[in-house]
Amino acid sequence: MMNRILFILSSIILFISCSDDKSTTPIIDNEEPKVKQYYSEYHFENNLEDSGLNEYHGTAEYTTFVTDRHGNGNAAIYFDGSNSVLLPYDGMLDFEGDFAISFWAKVGEQNNIKSSSHYDIISNSVWFVGSYFIGVNSFEQYQTMSWNAQGDGIRLAYDKEKYFDDKWHHIAYNFELINDETTIATLYIDGIQKQRDEIHTPVKKNWQPRIGARVDLEAYFTGSLDDLIISDSLFTKQEIEEQAGIVSVIEE
């Protein structure tokens, strides 16, 4: 009888001890993943419509639609070095934090080419005044450049390969905000990380951005463009690989 009483008492003490041990309580993470407030998609399927969250449709005086990388007619846009697409409102790409931009491009020789010239695929900038652009240069490199409030610019160009080859390539940039002075730009080409370095955090200028030329109608781009995506959050590795059409093979 005494042994039974001792067993019951010891069980009660053990239960109370385990109940008070907070280290055994599972930690539940209630933080929700970031909800995109800005996400634009331009597929250029015979139109300039934004099929993303915000429906920020582009406008242009004239446009030429061409065959895309899948062989579909009128499913990509062509820029001839004198036309561009105007995005709908001032300050549209003045992001407060991280942002990302990706697209498919087929680039050949640029019209009116000049030594060390830059050709803007998407631009929120005026040269050496403010903000940023993504484009190519006369050295056949993909590049981005940004300016701070003093008009100082940092140019980041991927110089290991040349890309004026008239072939479709997938380009993705992640812009990770570090502070008011520094942003980390990471370039992916065809789903592979190629470059990662510091640039200026772009100063906001409240300009109306363009596709295919700089804000002030300079630096016109020549080439085809498709599936342009603009987001207010960074692309994940999986998202970039999906955009680039990379299929992961799981080894058994």
Beta strands, then each sheet from edge to edge (+ up, - down):
strand 1: 39-42
strand 2: 64-66
strand 3: 76-80
strand 4: 85-86
strand 5: 99-107
strand 6: 118-123
strand 7: 131-137
strand 8: 142-147
strand 9: 153-158
strand 10: 168-177
strand 11: 182-189
strand 12: 192-200
strand 13: 210-211
strand 14: 222-231
sheet 1: 1+ 14- 3+ 2-
sheet 2: 1+ 14- 5+ 10- 11+ 12-
sheet 3: 4+ 13- 6+ 7- 8+ 9-
end
